[in-house]
Amino acid sequence: MKILLGIRQITSKQRTLINKWKDVNDGWDTNDRMQSRFTNLSCNSITDIENEEKETNKIIRSISKTVYLDSDMKNQYLE
């Protein structure tokens, strides 16, 4: 369950960092490329990843590609 807790913490932090992104990227509201980037960041932050089993499983699979998890641990989180 630590993986799920970590996903919740990261998604919460990501949502709070959108305003900081706007502060760091002056002129984002007049630059088409930056507006597109902001839209993508906002949409990704709004998605309720931690309560979407499919999205959570995608994250866990991605993590498991770079972090060693034994078969029992993978099965526990991917079922």
mmCIF file of the N, C-alpha and C atoms, coordinates in Angstrom:
data_MODEL
# 
_entry.id   MODEL 
# 
loop_
_atom_site.group_PDB 
_atom_site.id 
_atom_site.type_symbol 
_atom_site.label_atom_id 
_atom_site.label_alt_id 
_atom_site.label_comp_id 
_atom_site.label_asym_id 
_atom_site.label_entity_id 
_atom_site.label_seq_id 
_atom_site.pdbx_PDB_ins_code 
_atom_site.Cartn_x 
_atom_site.Cartn_y 
_atom_site.Cartn_z 
_atom_site.occupancy 
_atom_site.B_iso_or_equiv 
_atom_site.pdbx_formal_charge 
_atom_site.auth_seq_id 
_atom_site.auth_comp_id 
_atom_site.auth_asym_id 
_atom_site.auth_atom_id 
_atom_site.pdbx_PDB_model_num 
ATOM 1   N N  . MET A 1 1  ? 0.803  -1.202  0.000   1.00 0.00 ? 1  MET A N  1 
ATOM 2   C CA . MET A 1 1  ? 0.000  0.000   0.000   1.00 0.00 ? 1  MET A CA 1 
ATOM 3   C C  . MET A 1 1  ? 0.847  1.268   0.000   1.00 0.00 ? 1  MET A C  1 
ATOM 4   N N  . LYS A 1 2  ? 2.139  1.143   0.258   1.00 0.00 ? 2  LYS A N  1 
ATOM 5   C CA . LYS A 1 2  ? 3.003  2.323   0.239   1.00 0.00 ? 2  LYS A CA 1 
ATOM 6   C C  . LYS A 1 2  ? 3.071  2.939   -1.153  1.00 0.00 ? 2  LYS A C  1 
ATOM 7   N N  . ILE A 1 3  ? 2.971  2.095   -2.178  1.00 0.00 ? 3  ILE A N  1 
ATOM 8   C CA . ILE A 1 3  ? 3.004  2.610   -3.545  1.00 0.00 ? 3  ILE A CA 1 
ATOM 9   C C  . ILE A 1 3  ? 1.785  3.492   -3.794  1.00 0.00 ? 3  ILE A C  1 
ATOM 10  N N  . LEU A 1 4  ? 0.625  3.041   -3.365  1.00 0.00 ? 4  LEU A N  1 
ATOM 11  C CA . LEU A 1 4  ? -0.593 3.829   -3.552  1.00 0.00 ? 4  LEU A CA 1 
ATOM 12  C C  . LEU A 1 4  ? -0.542 5.133   -2.769  1.00 0.00 ? 4  LEU A C  1 
ATOM 13  N N  . LEU A 1 5  ? -0.001 5.090   -1.574  1.00 0.00 ? 5  LEU A N  1 
ATOM 14  C CA . LEU A 1 5  ? 0.156  6.309   -0.777  1.00 0.00 ? 5  LEU A CA 1 
ATOM 15  C C  . LEU A 1 5  ? 1.090  7.285   -1.483  1.00 0.00 ? 5  LEU A C  1 
ATOM 16  N N  . GLY A 1 6  ? 2.176  6.769   -2.038  1.00 0.00 ? 6  GLY A N  1 
ATOM 17  C CA . GLY A 1 6  ? 3.116  7.606   -2.778  1.00 0.00 ? 6  GLY A CA 1 
ATOM 18  C C  . GLY A 1 6  ? 2.462  8.238   -3.997  1.00 0.00 ? 6  GLY A C  1 
ATOM 19  N N  . ILE A 1 7  ? 1.646  7.483   -4.707  1.00 0.00 ? 7  ILE A N  1 
ATOM 20  C CA . ILE A 1 7  ? 0.937  8.024   -5.880  1.00 0.00 ? 7  ILE A CA 1 
ATOM 21  C C  . ILE A 1 7  ? 0.013  9.154   -5.444  1.00 0.00 ? 7  ILE A C  1 
ATOM 22  N N  . ARG A 1 8  ? -0.705 8.961   -4.342  1.00 0.00 ? 8  ARG A N  1 
ATOM 23  C CA . ARG A 1 8  ? -1.605 10.014  -3.840  1.00 0.00 ? 8  ARG A CA 1 
ATOM 24  C C  . ARG A 1 8  ? -0.835 11.269  -3.466  1.00 0.00 ? 8  ARG A C  1 
ATOM 25  N N  . GLN A 1 9  ? 0.298  11.095  -2.798  1.00 0.00 ? 9  GLN A N  1 
ATOM 26  C CA . GLN A 1 9  ? 1.093  12.255  -2.372  1.00 0.00 ? 9  GLN A CA 1 
ATOM 27  C C  . GLN A 1 9  ? 1.646  13.011  -3.576  1.00 0.00 ? 9  GLN A C  1 
ATOM 28  N N  . ILE A 1 10 ? 2.123  12.287  -4.569  1.00 0.00 ? 10 ILE A N  1 
ATOM 29  C CA . ILE A 1 10 ? 2.697  12.936  -5.751  1.00 0.00 ? 10 ILE A CA 1 
ATOM 30  C C  . ILE A 1 10 ? 1.624  13.663  -6.544  1.00 0.00 ? 10 ILE A C  1 
ATOM 31  N N  . THR A 1 11 ? 0.457  13.062  -6.718  1.00 0.00 ? 11 THR A N  1 
ATOM 32  C CA . THR A 1 11 ? -0.603 13.740  -7.478  1.00 0.00 ? 11 THR A CA 1 
ATOM 33  C C  . THR A 1 11 ? -1.082 14.985  -6.750  1.00 0.00 ? 11 THR A C  1 
ATOM 34  N N  . SER A 1 12 ? -1.140 14.928  -5.440  1.00 0.00 ? 12 SER A N  1 
ATOM 35  C CA . SER A 1 12 ? -1.533 16.103  -4.668  1.00 0.00 ? 12 SER A CA 1 
ATOM 36  C C  . SER A 1 12 ? -0.509 17.222  -4.823  1.00 0.00 ? 12 SER A C  1 
ATOM 37  N N  . LYS A 1 13 ? 0.752  16.861  -4.750  1.00 0.00 ? 13 LYS A N  1 
ATOM 38  C CA . LYS A 1 13 ? 1.818  17.862  -4.901  1.00 0.00 ? 13 LYS A CA 1 
ATOM 39  C C  . LYS A 1 13 ? 1.803  18.450  -6.315  1.00 0.00 ? 13 LYS A C  1 
ATOM 40  N N  . GLN A 1 14 ? 1.570  17.607  -7.315  1.00 0.00 ? 14 GLN A N  1 
ATOM 41  C CA . GLN A 1 14 ? 1.533  18.073  -8.697  1.00 0.00 ? 14 GLN A CA 1 
ATOM 42  C C  . GLN A 1 14 ? 0.444  19.129  -8.871  1.00 0.00 ? 14 GLN A C  1 
ATOM 43  N N  . ARG A 1 15 ? -0.694 18.907  -8.252  1.00 0.00 ? 15 ARG A N  1 
ATOM 44  C CA . ARG A 1 15 ? -1.798 19.867  -8.366  1.00 0.00 ? 15 ARG A CA 1 
ATOM 45  C C  . ARG A 1 15 ? -1.430 21.222  -7.764  1.00 0.00 ? 15 ARG A C  1 
ATOM 46  N N  . THR A 1 16 ? -0.681 21.207  -6.675  1.00 0.00 ? 16 THR A N  1 
ATOM 47  C CA . THR A 1 16 ? -0.326 22.466  -6.018  1.00 0.00 ? 16 THR A CA 1 
ATOM 48  C C  . THR A 1 16 ? 0.787  23.211  -6.760  1.00 0.00 ? 16 THR A C  1 
ATOM 49  N N  . LEU A 1 17 ? 1.523  22.523  -7.614  1.00 0.00 ? 17 LEU A N  1 
ATOM 50  C CA . LEU A 1 17 ? 2.644  23.161  -8.299  1.00 0.00 ? 17 LEU A CA 1 
ATOM 51  C C  . LEU A 1 17 ? 2.248  23.903  -9.585  1.00 0.00 ? 17 LEU A C  1 
ATOM 52  N N  . ILE A 1 18 ? 1.003  23.807  -10.002 1.00 0.00 ? 18 ILE A N  1 
ATOM 53  C CA . ILE A 1 18 ? 0.587  24.490  -11.232 1.00 0.00 ? 18 ILE A CA 1 
ATOM 54  C C  . ILE A 1 18 ? 0.765  25.997  -11.110 1.00 0.00 ? 18 ILE A C  1 
ATOM 55  N N  . ASN A 1 19 ? 0.400  26.577  -9.968  1.00 0.00 ? 19 ASN A N  1 
ATOM 56  C CA . ASN A 1 19 ? 0.575  28.022  -9.794  1.00 0.00 ? 19 ASN A CA 1 
ATOM 57  C C  . ASN A 1 19 ? 2.042  28.419  -9.818  1.00 0.00 ? 19 ASN A C  1 
ATOM 58  N N  . LYS A 1 20 ? 2.900  27.588  -9.253  1.00 0.00 ? 20 LYS A N  1 
ATOM 59  C CA . LYS A 1 20 ? 4.333  27.882  -9.302  1.00 0.00 ? 20 LYS A CA 1 
ATOM 60  C C  . LYS A 1 20 ? 4.831  27.840  -10.745 1.00 0.00 ? 20 LYS A C  1 
ATOM 61  N N  . TRP A 1 21 ? 4.321  26.892  -11.538 1.00 0.00 ? 21 TRP A N  1 
ATOM 62  C CA . TRP A 1 21 ? 4.703  26.797  -12.952 1.00 0.00 ? 21 TRP A CA 1 
ATOM 63  C C  . TRP A 1 21 ? 4.342  28.092  -13.666 1.00 0.00 ? 21 TRP A C  1 
ATOM 64  N N  . LYS A 1 22 ? 3.141  28.616  -13.389 1.00 0.00 ? 22 LYS A N  1 
ATOM 65  C CA . LYS A 1 22 ? 2.716  29.874  -14.025 1.00 0.00 ? 22 LYS A CA 1 
ATOM 66  C C  . LYS A 1 22 ? 3.638  31.022  -13.617 1.00 0.00 ? 22 LYS A C  1 
ATOM 67  N N  . ASP A 1 23 ? 4.038  31.064  -12.351 1.00 0.00 ? 23 ASP A N  1 
ATOM 68  C CA . ASP A 1 23 ? 4.926  32.128  -11.875 1.00 0.00 ? 23 ASP A CA 1 
ATOM 69  C C  . ASP A 1 23 ? 6.290  32.069  -12.546 1.00 0.00 ? 23 ASP A C  1 
ATOM 70  N N  . VAL A 1 24 ? 6.803  30.884  -12.760 1.00 0.00 ? 24 VAL A N  1 
ATOM 71  C CA . VAL A 1 24 ? 8.133  30.702  -13.346 1.00 0.00 ? 24 VAL A CA 1 
ATOM 72  C C  . VAL A 1 24 ? 8.118  30.945  -14.857 1.00 0.00 ? 24 VAL A C  1 
ATOM 73  N N  . ASN A 1 25 ? 6.995  30.710  -15.489 1.00 0.00 ? 25 ASN A N  1 
ATOM 74  C CA . ASN A 1 25 ? 6.889  30.838  -16.944 1.00 0.00 ? 25 ASN A CA 1 
ATOM 75  C C  . ASN A 1 25 ? 6.123  32.095  -17.327 1.00 0.00 ? 25 ASN A C  1 
ATOM 76  N N  . ASP A 1 26 ? 6.785  33.248  -17.138 1.00 0.00 ? 26 ASP A N  1 
ATOM 77  C CA . ASP A 1 26 ? 6.169  34.522  -17.498 1.00 0.00 ? 26 ASP A CA 1 
ATOM 78  C C  . ASP A 1 26 ? 5.749  34.513  -18.966 1.00 0.00 ? 26 ASP A C  1 
ATOM 79  N N  . GLY A 1 27 ? 4.605  35.088  -19.234 1.00 0.00 ? 27 GLY A N  1 
ATOM 80  C CA . GLY A 1 27 ? 4.122  35.182  -20.600 1.00 0.00 ? 27 GLY A CA 1 
ATOM 81  C C  . GLY A 1 27 ? 3.465  33.919  -21.111 1.00 0.00 ? 27 GLY A C  1 
ATOM 82  N N  . TRP A 1 28 ? 3.243  32.944  -20.234 1.00 0.00 ? 28 TRP A N  1 
ATOM 83  C CA . TRP A 1 28 ? 2.634  31.683  -20.666 1.00 0.00 ? 28 TRP A CA 1 
ATOM 84  C C  . TRP A 1 28 ? 1.256  31.917  -21.272 1.00 0.00 ? 28 TRP A C  1 
ATOM 85  N N  . ASP A 1 29 ? 0.574  32.975  -20.809 1.00 0.00 ? 29 ASP A N  1 
ATOM 86  C CA . ASP A 1 29 ? -0.790 33.220  -21.260 1.00 0.00 ? 29 ASP A CA 1 
ATOM 87  C C  . ASP A 1 29 ? -0.873 33.888  -22.631 1.00 0.00 ? 29 ASP A C  1 
ATOM 88  N N  . THR A 1 30 ? 0.274  34.293  -23.176 1.00 0.00 ? 30 THR A N  1 
ATOM 89  C CA . THR A 1 30 ? 0.273  34.897  -24.513 1.00 0.00 ? 30 THR A CA 1 
ATOM 90  C C  . THR A 1 30 ? 1.062  34.073  -25.528 1.00 0.00 ? 30 THR A C  1 
ATOM 91  N N  . ASN A 1 31 ? 1.714  33.038  -25.080 1.00 0.00 ? 31 ASN A N  1 
ATOM 92  C CA . ASN A 1 31 ? 2.523  32.177  -25.945 1.00 0.00 ? 31 ASN A CA 1 
ATOM 93  C C  . ASN A 1 31 ? 1.744  30.890  -26.237 1.00 0.00 ? 31 ASN A C  1 
ATOM 94  N N  . ASP A 1 32 ? 1.468  30.636  -27.512 1.00 0.00 ? 32 ASP A N  1 
ATOM 95  C CA . ASP A 1 32 ? 0.663  29.471  -27.882 1.00 0.00 ? 32 ASP A CA 1 
ATOM 96  C C  . ASP A 1 32 ? 1.261  28.152  -27.393 1.00 0.00 ? 32 ASP A C  1 
ATOM 97  N N  . ARG A 1 33 ? 2.568  27.999  -27.549 1.00 0.00 ? 33 ARG A N  1 
ATOM 98  C CA . ARG A 1 33 ? 3.225  26.758  -27.119 1.00 0.00 ? 33 ARG A CA 1 
ATOM 99  C C  . ARG A 1 33 ? 3.120  26.581  -25.610 1.00 0.00 ? 33 ARG A C  1 
ATOM 100 N N  . MET A 1 34 ? 3.314  27.656  -24.871 1.00 0.00 ? 34 MET A N  1 
ATOM 101 C CA . MET A 1 34 ? 3.235  27.589  -23.413 1.00 0.00 ? 34 MET A CA 1 
ATOM 102 C C  . MET A 1 34 ? 1.787  27.380  -22.939 1.00 0.00 ? 34 MET A C  1 
ATOM 103 N N  . GLN A 1 35 ? 0.821  27.953  -23.664 1.00 0.00 ? 35 GLN A N  1 
ATOM 104 C CA . GLN A 1 35 ? -0.584 27.726  -23.325 1.00 0.00 ? 35 GLN A CA 1 
ATOM 105 C C  . GLN A 1 35 ? -0.941 26.252  -23.513 1.00 0.00 ? 35 GLN A C  1 
ATOM 106 N N  . SER A 1 36 ? -0.421 25.660  -24.564 1.00 0.00 ? 36 SER A N  1 
ATOM 107 C CA . SER A 1 36 ? -0.659 24.244  -24.815 1.00 0.00 ? 36 SER A CA 1 
ATOM 108 C C  . SER A 1 36 ? -0.041 23.401  -23.697 1.00 0.00 ? 36 SER A C  1 
ATOM 109 N N  . ARG A 1 37 ? 1.157  23.761  -23.302 1.00 0.00 ? 37 ARG A N  1 
ATOM 110 C CA . ARG A 1 37 ? 1.832  23.048  -22.217 1.00 0.00 ? 37 ARG A CA 1 
ATOM 111 C C  . ARG A 1 37 ? 1.037  23.162  -20.909 1.00 0.00 ? 37 ARG A C  1 
ATOM 112 N N  . PHE A 1 38 ? 0.556  24.385  -20.640 1.00 0.00 ? 38 PHE A N  1 
ATOM 113 C CA . PHE A 1 38 ? -0.244 24.610  -19.436 1.00 0.00 ? 38 PHE A CA 1 
ATOM 114 C C  . PHE A 1 38 ? -1.528 23.773  -19.470 1.00 0.00 ? 38 PHE A C  1 
ATOM 115 N N  . THR A 1 39 ? -2.171 23.717  -20.620 1.00 0.00 ? 39 THR A N  1 
ATOM 116 C CA . THR A 1 39 ? -3.391 22.921  -20.765 1.00 0.00 ? 39 THR A CA 1 
ATOM 117 C C  . THR A 1 39 ? -3.110 21.451  -20.486 1.00 0.00 ? 39 THR A C  1 
ATOM 118 N N  . ASN A 1 40 ? -2.016 20.929  -21.033 1.00 0.00 ? 40 ASN A N  1 
ATOM 119 C CA . ASN A 1 40 ? -1.647 19.532  -20.782 1.00 0.00 ? 40 ASN A CA 1 
ATOM 120 C C  . ASN A 1 40 ? -1.364 19.285  -19.301 1.00 0.00 ? 40 ASN A C  1 
ATOM 121 N N  . LEU A 1 41 ? -0.621 20.184  -18.684 1.00 0.00 ? 41 LEU A N  1 
ATOM 122 C CA . LEU A 1 41 ? -0.328 20.035  -17.254 1.00 0.00 ? 41 LEU A CA 1 
ATOM 123 C C  . LEU A 1 41 ? -1.608 20.065  -16.422 1.00 0.00 ? 41 LEU A C  1 
ATOM 124 N N  . SER A 1 42 ? -2.500 20.982  -16.761 1.00 0.00 ? 42 SER A N  1 
ATOM 125 C CA . SER A 1 42 ? -3.752 21.100  -16.021 1.00 0.00 ? 42 SER A CA 1 
ATOM 126 C C  . SER A 1 42 ? -4.611 19.859  -16.174 1.00 0.00 ? 42 SER A C  1 
ATOM 127 N N  . CYS A 1 43 ? -4.747 19.379  -17.396 1.00 0.00 ? 43 CYS A N  1 
ATOM 128 C CA . CYS A 1 43 ? -5.563 18.177  -17.640 1.00 0.00 ? 43 CYS A CA 1 
ATOM 129 C C  . CYS A 1 43 ? -4.985 16.973  -16.908 1.00 0.00 ? 43 CYS A C  1 
ATOM 130 N N  . ASN A 1 44 ? -3.685 16.819  -16.949 1.00 0.00 ? 44 ASN A N  1 
ATOM 131 C CA . ASN A 1 44 ? -3.054 15.699  -16.252 1.00 0.00 ? 44 ASN A CA 1 
ATOM 132 C C  . ASN A 1 44 ? -3.219 15.820  -14.742 1.00 0.00 ? 44 ASN A C  1 
ATOM 133 N N  . SER A 1 45 ? -3.228 17.040  -14.240 1.00 0.00 ? 45 SER A N  1 
ATOM 134 C CA . SER A 1 45 ? -3.370 17.243  -12.798 1.00 0.00 ? 45 SER A CA 1 
ATOM 135 C C  . SER A 1 45 ? -4.800 17.036  -12.334 1.00 0.00 ? 45 SER A C  1 
ATOM 136 N N  . ILE A 1 46 ? -5.745 17.313  -13.188 1.00 0.00 ? 46 ILE A N  1 
ATOM 137 C CA . ILE A 1 46 ? -7.154 17.181  -12.821 1.00 0.00 ? 46 ILE A CA 1 
ATOM 138 C C  . ILE A 1 46 ? -7.595 15.726  -12.819 1.00 0.00 ? 46 ILE A C  1 
ATOM 139 N N  . THR A 1 47 ? -6.972 14.898  -13.655 1.00 0.00 ? 47 THR A N  1 
ATOM 140 C CA . THR A 1 47 ? -7.336 13.487  -13.717 1.00 0.00 ? 47 THR A CA 1 
ATOM 141 C C  . THR A 1 47 ? -7.210 12.869  -12.332 1.00 0.00 ? 47 THR A C  1 
ATOM 142 N N  . ASP A 1 48 ? -8.224 12.158  -11.916 1.00 0.00 ? 48 ASP A N  1 
ATOM 143 C CA . ASP A 1 48 ? -8.264 11.554  -10.585 1.00 0.00 ? 48 ASP A CA 1 
ATOM 144 C C  . ASP A 1 48 ? -7.528 10.213  -10.600 1.00 0.00 ? 48 ASP A C  1 
ATOM 145 N N  . ILE A 1 49 ? -6.214 10.287  -10.803 1.00 0.00 ? 49 ILE A N  1 
ATOM 146 C CA . ILE A 1 49 ? -5.386 9.095   -10.983 1.00 0.00 ? 49 ILE A CA 1 
ATOM 147 C C  . ILE A 1 49 ? -5.469 8.155   -9.794  1.00 0.00 ? 49 ILE A C  1 
ATOM 148 N N  . GLU A 1 50 ? -5.401 8.708   -8.598  1.00 0.00 ? 50 GLU A N  1 
ATOM 149 C CA . GLU A 1 50 ? -5.340 7.839   -7.429  1.00 0.00 ? 50 GLU A CA 1 
ATOM 150 C C  . GLU A 1 50 ? -6.610 7.020   -7.206  1.00 0.00 ? 50 GLU A C  1 
ATOM 151 N N  . ASN A 1 51 ? -7.730 7.422   -7.806  1.00 0.00 ? 51 ASN A N  1 
ATOM 152 C CA . ASN A 1 51 ? -8.971 6.661   -7.676  1.00 0.00 ? 51 ASN A CA 1 
ATOM 153 C C  . ASN A 1 51 ? -9.353 5.924   -8.950  1.00 0.00 ? 51 ASN A C  1 
ATOM 154 N N  . GLU A 1 52 ? -8.509 5.979   -9.959  1.00 0.00 ? 52 GLU A N  1 
ATOM 155 C CA . GLU A 1 52 ? -8.718 5.262   -11.215 1.00 0.00 ? 52 GLU A CA 1 
ATOM 156 C C  . GLU A 1 52 ? -7.789 4.049   -11.225 1.00 0.00 ? 52 GLU A C  1 
ATOM 157 N N  . GLU A 1 53 ? -8.349 2.876   -11.046 1.00 0.00 ? 53 GLU A N  1 
ATOM 158 C CA . GLU A 1 53 ? -7.533 1.663   -10.958 1.00 0.00 ? 53 GLU A CA 1 
ATOM 159 C C  . GLU A 1 53 ? -6.677 1.460   -12.203 1.00 0.00 ? 53 GLU A C  1 
ATOM 160 N N  . LYS A 1 54 ? -7.241 1.728   -13.371 1.00 0.00 ? 54 LYS A N  1 
ATOM 161 C CA . LYS A 1 54 ? -6.507 1.554   -14.626 1.00 0.00 ? 54 LYS A CA 1 
ATOM 162 C C  . LYS A 1 54 ? -5.282 2.469   -14.658 1.00 0.00 ? 54 LYS A C  1 
ATOM 163 N N  . GLU A 1 55 ? -5.460 3.730   -14.283 1.00 0.00 ? 55 GLU A N  1 
ATOM 164 C CA . GLU A 1 55 ? -4.352 4.689   -14.293 1.00 0.00 ? 55 GLU A CA 1 
ATOM 165 C C  . GLU A 1 55 ? -3.315 4.333   -13.231 1.00 0.00 ? 55 GLU A C  1 
ATOM 166 N N  . THR A 1 56 ? -3.777 3.926   -12.069 1.00 0.00 ? 56 THR A N  1 
ATOM 167 C CA . THR A 1 56 ? -2.858 3.520   -11.002 1.00 0.00 ? 56 THR A CA 1 
ATOM 168 C C  . THR A 1 56 ? -2.024 2.321   -11.442 1.00 0.00 ? 56 THR A C  1 
ATOM 169 N N  . ASN A 1 57 ? -2.653 1.354   -12.085 1.00 0.00 ? 57 ASN A N  1 
ATOM 170 C CA . ASN A 1 57 ? -1.922 0.180   -12.564 1.00 0.00 ? 57 ASN A CA 1 
ATOM 171 C C  . ASN A 1 57 ? -0.887 0.562   -13.622 1.00 0.00 ? 57 ASN A C  1 
ATOM 172 N N  . LYS A 1 58 ? -1.197 1.543   -14.469 1.00 0.00 ? 58 LYS A N  1 
ATOM 173 C CA . LYS A 1 58 ? -0.220 2.012   -15.461 1.00 0.00 ? 58 LYS A CA 1 
ATOM 174 C C  . LYS A 1 58 ? 1.019  2.563   -14.765 1.00 0.00 ? 58 LYS A C  1 
ATOM 175 N N  . ILE A 1 59 ? 0.805  3.347   -13.719 1.00 0.00 ? 59 ILE A N  1 
ATOM 176 C CA . ILE A 1 59 ? 1.923  3.933   -12.982 1.00 0.00 ? 59 ILE A CA 1 
ATOM 177 C C  . ILE A 1 59 ? 2.750  2.839   -12.321 1.00 0.00 ? 59 ILE A C  1 
ATOM 178 N N  . ILE A 1 60 ? 2.085  1.888   -11.705 1.00 0.00 ? 60 ILE A N  1 
ATOM 179 C CA . ILE A 1 60 ? 2.797  0.796   -11.024 1.00 0.00 ? 60 ILE A CA 1 
ATOM 180 C C  . ILE A 1 60 ? 3.586  -0.032  -12.036 1.00 0.00 ? 60 ILE A C  1 
ATOM 181 N N  . ARG A 1 61 ? 3.001  -0.309  -13.204 1.00 0.00 ? 61 ARG A N  1 
ATOM 182 C CA . ARG A 1 61 ? 3.733  -1.059  -14.239 1.00 0.00 ? 61 ARG A CA 1 
ATOM 183 C C  . ARG A 1 61 ? 4.965  -0.279  -14.703 1.00 0.00 ? 61 ARG A C  1 
ATOM 184 N N  . SER A 1 62 ? 4.794  1.023   -14.872 1.00 0.00 ? 62 SER A N  1 
ATOM 185 C CA . SER A 1 62 ? 5.918  1.854   -15.299 1.00 0.00 ? 62 SER A CA 1 
ATOM 186 C C  . SER A 1 62 ? 7.031  1.850   -14.255 1.00 0.00 ? 62 SER A C  1 
ATOM 187 N N  . ILE A 1 63 ? 6.661  1.958   -13.004 1.00 0.00 ? 63 ILE A N  1 
ATOM 188 C CA . ILE A 1 63 ? 7.649  1.904   -11.920 1.00 0.00 ? 63 ILE A CA 1 
ATOM 189 C C  . ILE A 1 63 ? 8.338  0.547   -11.904 1.00 0.00 ? 63 ILE A C  1 
ATOM 190 N N  . SER A 1 64 ? 7.569  -0.511  -12.105 1.00 0.00 ? 64 SER A N  1 
ATOM 191 C CA . SER A 1 64 ? 8.143  -1.854  -12.010 1.00 0.00 ? 64 SER A CA 1 
ATOM 192 C C  . SER A 1 64 ? 9.120  -2.156  -13.147 1.00 0.00 ? 64 SER A C  1 
ATOM 193 N N  . LYS A 1 65 ? 9.080  -1.360  -14.215 1.00 0.00 ? 65 LYS A N  1 
ATOM 194 C CA . LYS A 1 65 ? 10.047 -1.550  -15.302 1.00 0.00 ? 65 LYS A CA 1 
ATOM 195 C C  . LYS A 1 65 ? 11.438 -1.078  -14.902 1.00 0.00 ? 65 LYS A C  1 
ATOM 196 N N  . THR A 1 66 ? 11.501 -0.138  -13.963 1.00 0.00 ? 66 THR A N  1 
ATOM 197 C CA . THR A 1 66 ? 12.800 0.401   -13.563 1.00 0.00 ? 66 THR A CA 1 
ATOM 198 C C  . THR A 1 66 ? 13.195 0.027   -12.141 1.00 0.00 ? 66 THR A C  1 
ATOM 199 N N  . VAL A 1 67 ? 12.246 -0.477  -11.364 1.00 0.00 ? 67 VAL A N  1 
ATOM 200 C CA . VAL A 1 67 ? 12.505 -0.871  -9.985  1.00 0.00 ? 67 VAL A CA 1 
ATOM 201 C C  . VAL A 1 67 ? 12.214 -2.354  -9.868  1.00 0.00 ? 67 VAL A C  1 
ATOM 202 N N  . TYR A 1 68 ? 13.101 -3.080  -9.200  1.00 0.00 ? 68 TYR A N  1 
ATOM 203 C CA . TYR A 1 68 ? 12.896 -4.518  -9.061  1.00 0.00 ? 68 TYR A CA 1 
ATOM 204 C C  . TYR A 1 68 ? 11.806 -4.801  -8.032  1.00 0.00 ? 68 TYR A C  1 
ATOM 205 N N  . LEU A 1 69 ? 10.772 -5.494  -8.467  1.00 0.00 ? 69 LEU A N  1 
ATOM 206 C CA . LEU A 1 69 ? 9.738  -6.003  -7.578  1.00 0.00 ? 69 LEU A CA 1 
ATOM 207 C C  . LEU A 1 69 ? 9.638  -7.494  -7.825  1.00 0.00 ? 69 LEU A C  1 
ATOM 208 N N  . ASP A 1 70 ? 9.658  -8.293  -6.762  1.00 0.00 ? 70 ASP A N  1 
ATOM 209 C CA . ASP A 1 70 ? 9.510  -9.726  -6.982  1.00 0.00 ? 70 ASP A CA 1 
ATOM 210 C C  . ASP A 1 70 ? 8.081  -10.030 -7.449  1.00 0.00 ? 70 ASP A C  1 
ATOM 211 N N  . SER A 1 71 ? 7.886  -11.222 -7.956  1.00 0.00 ? 71 SER A N  1 
ATOM 212 C CA . SER A 1 71 ? 6.593  -11.596 -8.561  1.00 0.00 ? 71 SER A CA 1 
ATOM 213 C C  . SER A 1 71 ? 5.444  -11.462 -7.573  1.00 0.00 ? 71 SER A C  1 
ATOM 214 N N  . ASP A 1 72 ? 5.668  -11.848 -6.329  1.00 0.00 ? 72 ASP A N  1 
ATOM 215 C CA . ASP A 1 72 ? 4.597  -11.734 -5.332  1.00 0.00 ? 72 ASP A CA 1 
ATOM 216 C C  . ASP A 1 72 ? 4.166  -10.288 -5.140  1.00 0.00 ? 72 ASP A C  1 
ATOM 217 N N  . MET A 1 73 ? 5.137  -9.385  -5.085  1.00 0.00 ? 73 MET A N  1 
ATOM 218 C CA . MET A 1 73 ? 4.831  -7.972  -4.875  1.00 0.00 ? 73 MET A CA 1 
ATOM 219 C C  . MET A 1 73 ? 4.082  -7.413  -6.083  1.00 0.00 ? 73 MET A C  1 
ATOM 220 N N  . LYS A 1 74 ? 4.542  -7.739  -7.302  1.00 0.00 ? 74 LYS A N  1 
ATOM 221 C CA . LYS A 1 74 ? 3.851  -7.278  -8.508  1.00 0.00 ? 74 LYS A CA 1 
ATOM 222 C C  . LYS A 1 74 ? 2.422  -7.766  -8.529  1.00 0.00 ? 74 LYS A C  1 
ATOM 223 N N  . ASN A 1 75 ? 2.220  -9.049  -8.239  1.00 0.00 ? 75 ASN A N  1 
ATOM 224 C CA . ASN A 1 75 ? 0.871  -9.612  -8.262  1.00 0.00 ? 75 ASN A CA 1 
ATOM 225 C C  . ASN A 1 75 ? -0.031 -8.960  -7.223  1.00 0.00 ? 75 ASN A C  1 
ATOM 226 N N  . GLN A 1 76 ? 0.528  -8.602  -6.103  1.00 0.00 ? 76 GLN A N  1 
ATOM 227 C CA . GLN A 1 76 ? -0.248 -7.966  -5.047  1.00 0.00 ? 76 GLN A CA 1 
ATOM 228 C C  . GLN A 1 76 ? -0.828 -6.637  -5.520  1.00 0.00 ? 76 GLN A C  1 
ATOM 229 N N  . TYR A 1 77 ? -0.050 -5.870  -6.273  1.00 0.00 ? 77 TYR A N  1 
ATOM 230 C CA . TYR A 1 77 ? -0.492 -4.540  -6.691  1.00 0.00 ? 77 TYR A CA 1 
ATOM 231 C C  . TYR A 1 77 ? -1.167 -4.504  -8.050  1.00 0.00 ? 77 TYR A C  1 
ATOM 232 N N  . LEU A 1 78 ? -0.985 -5.513  -8.874  1.00 0.00 ? 78 LEU A N  1 
ATOM 233 C CA . LEU A 1 78 ? -1.543 -5.493  -10.218 1.00 0.00 ? 78 LEU A CA 1 
ATOM 234 C C  . LEU A 1 78 ? -2.807 -6.313  -10.376 1.00 0.00 ? 78 LEU A C  1 
ATOM 235 N N  . GLU A 1 79 ? -3.278 -6.931  -9.331  1.00 0.00 ? 79 GLU A N  1 
ATOM 236 C CA . GLU A 1 79 ? -4.485 -7.739  -9.434  1.00 0.00 ? 79 GLU A CA 1 
ATOM 237 C C  . GLU A 1 79 ? -5.715 -6.902  -9.529  1.00 0.00 ? 79 GLU A C  1 
# 
